[in-house]
């Protein structure tokens, strides 16, 4: 898997010179020089508050005239490095770290929408995201219109003058059909709305911003961290969407906001080369939603996620290689009715996979057992090496039966739209020895 060149202005490598995403995953964002012999590893600033040097400096920070730290609910130096580093990896202008992937999705969308607005979303979503959009957002007065991404024109056909963004997952969990990023991004541009994509399954492998996505969200809990010990989320802004050019579509950003003293977020006067000034969209999210709702990331969790991010390029290669071997093995097994893995796709799906993933088919495999729900439960219970976990993204291999866990709350029709049948098994393939993984799968298939 070739490395990704990030030698573009939005990547902003600070402190040390680098030009690729692989180097950015190690060096991006860290530029402190504390004392004569500065620490090589990012320090943990485990503090709630920061002493303000003067009344004038305090006023500048709170009036959005200069960068600075006052309280860790808004920003923290350790979290700053995570934000800057992942922005460098993805070629984004800026990032915002939050407490979880669900918080990232919620804030990314609420930053654009208020009661009476609507979002057009792919219907191929993780179950928790579907519930957030279909039920919780409805209670906020925000309508979410679900469409199939199989035909990109479905997004514009479902839109109207209160549509504020399009939303999807680059590789939906667990359907694993690659999202047509360029086509939907072009339609979004034409309508004057941003395309927001959840790229949790494919960090480093897929780079949605290069293909036209405007905003990218992650559950950093998964592959970015990789160790399964830490919750976290990230929102990245490409910096390329012109909010003022579509001011009527985005009044929350382009008209005075009473939530922060009547500021117009696209005209704060902050230095456009500063971390906070690069993204009016993320500045608003930080200074209103993060401030008021409080889903901030702890500096210790940010530090743990930074440890994982350093090895992200190596791990994603290993996940992809094992997943391809697992998918090919399952495809030949008599107790497996079907296998879904982007690296084995044909036709249009194969072209999408090659365009957005290159030679890495991703870390997830979904397959359907011939014996239905009961066979799925027996398979799960027979595993000995692969863990039965609803999470994904660990270095260890994980398996779940979506119909009884992650998607159990969805109506059956919506389960099927998401790619879930009663006999479906989702594997998040880890980086263990491939022979050990195949042996465990054979044992469980024999019991199914």
C-alpha positions in Angstrom: 0.0 0.0 0.0 1.8 3.2 -1.1 2.0 6.1 1.3 0.0 9.2 0.7 1.6 12.5 -0.2 0.3 15.3 2.0 2.5 18.1 0.6 -0.4 20.5 0.4 -1.0 23.7 2.4 -3.9 22.3 4.5 -1.6 19.6 5.9 0.5 22.2 7.8 3.3 19.9 9.1 4.6 21.8 12.2 8.0 21.7 13.8 9.5 18.9 11.7 9.6 18.6 7.9 7.7 15.7 6.4 5.5 15.2 3.4 3.7 11.9 3.8 0.8 10.7 5.9 3.0 7.9 7.3 5.4 10.5 8.8 2.6 12.7 9.9 1.1 9.9 12.0 4.3 10.1 14.1 5.4 13.7 14.0 2.4 15.8 13.1 1.2 18.6 15.5 4.0 18.3 18.1 6.1 21.4 18.2 6.7 22.3 21.8 10.2 23.0 23.0 10.0 22.7 26.8 13.4 23.6 28.3 16.8 22.7 27.0 16.0 19.1 26.4 12.4 18.8 25.3 10.4 15.5 25.6 10.3 13.4 22.5 6.8 12.0 23.3 3.9 14.4 23.7 3.4 15.3 27.4 0.0 14.7 29.1 -1.3 18.1 30.3 -3.6 16.6 33.0 -5.2 19.8 34.2 -8.7 21.2 34.2 -7.6 24.9 33.9 -4.7 27.1 32.8 -3.4 30.2 34.4 -4.0 33.2 32.3 -1.0 35.6 32.0 -2.9 38.8 32.0 -6.4 40.4 31.8 -5.7 41.4 28.3 -4.7 37.9 27.3 -7.7 36.4 28.9 -10.0 38.8 27.1 -8.3 38.0 23.8 -8.9 34.3 24.3 -12.5 34.6 25.3 -13.3 37.2 22.6 -11.8 34.9 20.0 -9.1 37.3 19.1 -6.2 34.9 19.8 -5.4 31.3 20.4 -4.9 30.1 23.9 -5.9 27.7 26.7 -8.2 28.5 29.6 -10.2 25.4 30.4 -9.8 21.8 29.2 -13.4 21.5 28.2 -12.6 23.7 25.3 -9.0 22.7 24.4 -5.9 21.2 26.0 -2.3 21.0 24.6 -2.4 17.2 24.5 -5.7 17.2 22.7 -4.3 19.9 20.4 -1.6 17.5 19.2 -4.1 14.8 18.4 -6.2 17.2 16.4 -3.2 18.6 14.5 -1.7 15.2 13.9 -4.8 13.6 12.5 -5.5 16.7 10.4 -2.0 16.3 8.9 -2.6 12.6 8.2 -5.8 13.3 6.3 -4.8 16.6 4.6 -7.4 18.6 6.6 -7.2 22.2 7.6 -8.1 21.6 11.3 -9.5 19.0 13.7 -11.6 18.8 16.9 -11.2 16.0 19.4 -14.2 14.9 21.4 -15.1 12.1 23.8 -16.3 9.4 21.4 -17.2 8.7 17.8 -20.9 9.2 18.5 -20.1 12.6 20.0 -18.1 13.4 16.8 -21.1 12.6 14.6 -23.6 14.5 16.8 -21.5 17.6 17.0 -20.5 17.6 13.3 -24.1 17.6 12.3 -25.6 19.7 15.0 -23.1 22.4 14.1 -24.9 22.8 10.8 -28.6 22.1 11.7 -31.3 23.5 13.9 -35.0 22.6 14.4 -36.7 22.6 11.0 -33.6 21.7 9.0 -32.9 18.3 7.4 -30.0 16.0 6.5 -29.9 13.6 3.6 -28.1 10.5 4.8 -27.1 7.2 3.3 -29.3 4.4 4.7 -26.2 2.1 4.9 -25.1 3.0 8.5 -23.9 1.5 11.7 -26.9 0.8 14.0 -26.0 3.3 16.6 -25.7 6.1 14.0 -29.0 5.2 12.5 -30.7 5.5 15.9 -29.0 8.8 16.6 -30.2 10.2 13.3 -33.6 8.6 13.0 -34.8 9.0 16.7 -32.7 11.4 18.7 -32.3 14.0 16.0 -36.1 13.8 15.4 -36.6 14.9 19.0 -34.5 17.9 18.3 -36.7 18.8 15.3 -34.1 17.8 12.7 -35.4 15.5 10.0 -33.0 12.9 8.5 -34.0 11.5 5.1 -32.4 8.2 4.3 -31.5 7.2 0.8 -29.6 4.5 -0.9 -26.1 5.6 -2.0 -26.2 3.1 -4.8 -27.6 5.9 -7.0 -25.8 9.2 -5.9 -28.7 11.3 -7.5 -30.9 10.0 -4.6 -29.2 12.6 -2.4 -30.2 15.6 -4.5 -33.7 14.2 -5.2 -34.3 14.0 -1.4 -33.1 17.6 -0.8 -34.9 20.9 -0.4 -34.1 24.5 0.7 -33.7 23.4 4.3 -31.2 20.6 3.6 -27.9 21.5 5.4 -25.6 18.6 4.6 -25.2 15.1 3.1 -24.0 12.3 5.3 -22.6 8.8 4.8 -20.0 6.2 5.8 -17.1 5.6 3.5 -17.3 1.8 4.3 -20.6 1.3 6.0 -20.6 -1.1 9.0 -21.5 -3.9 8.4 -22.6 -3.7 4.7 -19.1 -2.8 3.5 -20.2 -1.3 0.2 -17.9 1.6 -0.6 -19.5 5.0 -0.7 -19.3 6.9 -4.0 -17.5 9.8 -2.5 -16.6 11.9 -5.6 -20.1 11.6 -7.2 -22.0 12.6 -4.0 -19.4 15.4 -3.1 -19.9 16.9 -6.6 -23.7 16.9 -6.1 -23.3 18.4 -2.6 -21.1 21.2 -4.0 -23.8 22.0 -6.6 -26.5 22.2 -3.9 -24.3 24.3 -1.6 -24.0 21.9 1.2 -21.1 20.0 2.7 -20.6 16.2 2.4 -19.9 14.8 5.9 -18.3 11.3 5.9 -17.6 8.9 8.7 -14.3 7.3 7.8 -13.9 5.2 11.0 -13.3 1.9 9.2 -10.6 3.2 6.9 -8.2 5.7 8.5 -5.1 6.1 6.4 -6.4 3.6 3.8 -9.1 6.0 2.4 -8.6 9.7 2.3 -12.1 11.2 1.7 -10.9 14.8 1.6 -8.8 14.1 -1.5 -11.9 12.8 -3.2 -14.1 15.8 -2.4 -15.5 15.2 1.1 -15.7 18.5 3.1 -15.9 17.1 6.7 -14.7 13.8 8.0 -15.5 12.2 11.3 -13.9 9.3 13.2 -14.5 7.1 16.1 -10.8 7.2 17.2 -11.7 4.4 19.6 -11.3 2.0 16.7 -8.4 1.8 14.3 -6.8 5.2 15.2 -6.2 4.0 18.7 -6.0 0.3 17.8 -5.6 -1.0 21.4 -9.2 -1.0 22.4 -8.5 0.8 25.7 -9.7 4.3 25.0 -12.8 6.1 23.8 -12.4 9.2 21.6 -13.7 10.9 18.4 -12.4 13.4 15.9 -14.0 15.9 13.5 -11.8 17.1 10.6 -12.6 20.1 8.4 -11.1 20.1 4.9 -11.2 23.9 4.9 -12.4 23.9 1.3 -16.1 24.6 1.8 -17.0 28.2 1.2 -19.7 29.0 3.8 -20.1 32.6 2.8 -20.7 31.6 -0.8 -23.8 29.7 0.4 -24.7 31.9 3.3 -28.5 31.4 2.9 -27.9 27.7 3.4 -25.8 28.1 6.5 -27.2 30.8 8.7 -25.7 29.2 11.8 -22.2 30.1 10.5 -22.9 33.3 8.5 -25.2 35.3 10.8 -24.8 36.6 14.3 -24.8 33.9 16.9 -26.4 34.8 20.3 -24.7 31.8 21.8 -21.4 33.7 21.6 -22.1 37.4 21.9 -23.4 37.8 18.4 -20.2 36.6 16.6 -20.4 35.7 12.9 -18.3 32.6 12.8 -16.9 33.2 9.3 -15.7 36.7 10.4 -14.1 36.3 13.8 -10.8 38.0 12.9 -8.7 35.1 14.1 -5.4 34.6 12.4 -6.3 32.2 9.5 -3.0 30.4 9.9 -3.7 29.6 13.6 -5.3 26.3 14.6 -8.6 27.9 15.7 -8.7 30.3 12.7 -8.4 27.7 10.0 -11.9 26.5 10.4 -14.9 28.7 11.3 -17.0 25.5 11.3 -14.9 23.8 14.0 -14.4 27.0 16.0 -18.2 27.2 16.3 -18.4 23.6 17.3 -15.7 24.1 20.0 -17.0 27.4 21.4 -20.8 26.5 21.4 -21.5 22.7 21.3 -18.4 21.4 23.0 -18.6 24.3 25.6 -22.4 23.8 26.3 -22.8 20.0 26.0 -19.4 19.1 27.3 -18.3 15.9 25.4 -14.6 16.9 25.7 -11.8 14.3 25.4 -9.6 13.9 28.4 -5.9 14.7 27.9 -5.0 11.2 29.1 -7.2 9.6 26.5 -5.8 11.9 23.8 -2.3 10.7 24.8 -3.3 7.1 24.6 -4.8 7.7 21.1 -1.6 9.3 20.0 0.3 6.2 20.9 -1.9 4.2 18.6 -1.8 6.7 15.8 1.9 6.4 15.5 1.6 2.8 14.2 -1.7 3.3 12.2 -0.1 2.9 8.7 1.6 -0.4 9.7 -1.5 -1.8 11.4 -3.9 -1.0 8.6 -1.7 -2.8 6.1 -1.6 -5.9 8.4 -5.4 -5.8 9.0 -6.0 -5.6 5.2 -3.7 -8.5 4.4 -5.3 -10.8 7.0 -8.9 -9.8 6.1 -8.3 -10.7 2.4 -7.0 -14.1 3.4 -10.0 -14.7 5.8 -12.5 -13.6 3.1 -11.0 -15.9 0.5 -11.1 -18.8 2.9 -14.7 -18.2 3.9 -15.7 -17.9 0.2 -14.8 -21.5 -0.3 -16.5 -22.9 2.8 -19.7 -25.0 2.3 -21.5 -23.6 5.4 -21.0 -20.0 4.2 -23.8 -18.7 1.9 -22.1 -15.5 0.9 -19.2 -13.3 1.8 -18.9 -9.5 1.6 -15.5 -8.0 1.5 -14.5 -5.0 -0.6 -11.3 -6.6 -1.8 -13.3 -9.4 -3.4 -15.9 -7.2 -5.0 -16.7 -7.2 -8.8 -18.1 -4.8 -11.3 -18.9 -1.2 -10.1 -18.2 -2.1 -6.4 -14.7 -3.3 -7.4 -14.1 0.0 -9.2 -15.1 2.0 -6.2 -12.9 -0.1 -4.0 -9.9 0.4 -6.2 -10.5 4.1 -6.5 -10.8 4.8 -2.8 -8.9 2.0 -1.1 -6.2 1.1 -3.6 -4.9 -2.4 -3.0 -6.2 -2.6 0.6 -9.7 -4.0 0.9 -10.1 -2.9 4.5 -10.2 -4.7 7.8 -13.8 -5.9 8.0 -15.4 -9.1 6.6 -19.1 -9.9 6.7 -20.5 -13.3 5.8 -23.8 -15.1 6.0 -24.1 -18.7 7.3 -26.5 -21.1 5.6 -28.1 -22.0 8.9 -29.5 -18.5 9.7 -29.8 -17.0 13.2 -29.2 -20.2 15.2 -26.1 -21.1 13.2 -24.9 -17.5 13.8 -25.2 -17.9 17.5 -23.5 -21.3 17.5 -20.6 -19.9 15.5 -20.1 -17.1 17.9 -20.1 -19.3 21.0 -17.6 -21.8 19.4 -14.9 -19.2 18.8 -11.8 -19.5 21.1 -9.2 -17.1 19.7 -11.5 -14.5 18.1 -13.3 -12.4 20.8 -17.1 -12.0 20.9 -17.2 -8.2 21.0 -19.6 -5.6 19.4 -16.6 -3.2 19.0 -14.2 -3.1 16.1 -10.8 -1.8 15.5 -8.6 -3.7 18.0 -5.3 -5.3 17.0 -7.1 -8.5 18.1 -9.8 -10.1 15.9 -13.4 -9.5 17.0 -16.7 -11.1 15.9 -20.3 -10.2 16.4 -23.8 -11.3 15.3 -25.3 -7.9 14.2 -29.0 -9.0 14.1 -28.9 -9.7 17.9 -26.5 -6.9 18.9 -25.5 -3.7 17.1 -28.6 -3.7 14.8 -31.1 -5.4 17.0 -33.0 -2.2 17.7 -33.6 -1.5 14.0 -36.8 -2.6 12.2 -36.2 -5.7 10.0 -36.5 -3.6 6.8 -33.8 -1.2 8.0 -31.6 -4.1 9.1 -31.8 -5.4 5.5 -31.0 -2.0 4.1 -27.9 -1.9 6.3 -26.9 -5.3 5.0 -27.8 -7.4 8.1 -29.6 -10.7 7.8 -30.3 -13.2 10.6 -27.3 -15.3 9.7 -24.9 -12.5 9.3 -21.5 -12.5 11.1 -19.3 -9.5 11.1 -15.5 -10.0 11.6 -13.1 -7.2 12.5 -10.0 -9.1 11.4 -7.0 -8.4 13.7 -3.3 -8.8 13.1 -2.7 -12.2 14.7 -1.0 -15.0 12.8 -3.2 -15.9 9.9 -3.0 -19.6 10.4 -4.3 -19.2 14.0 -7.2 -17.1 12.7 -8.2 -19.6 10.0 -8.0 -22.5 12.5 -10.4 -20.7 14.9 -12.8 -20.0 12.1 -12.8 -23.6 11.0 -13.6 -24.7 14.5 -16.5 -22.3 14.8 -17.8 -23.1 11.3 -17.8 -26.8 12.2 -20.2 -26.0 15.1 -22.5 -23.8 13.1 
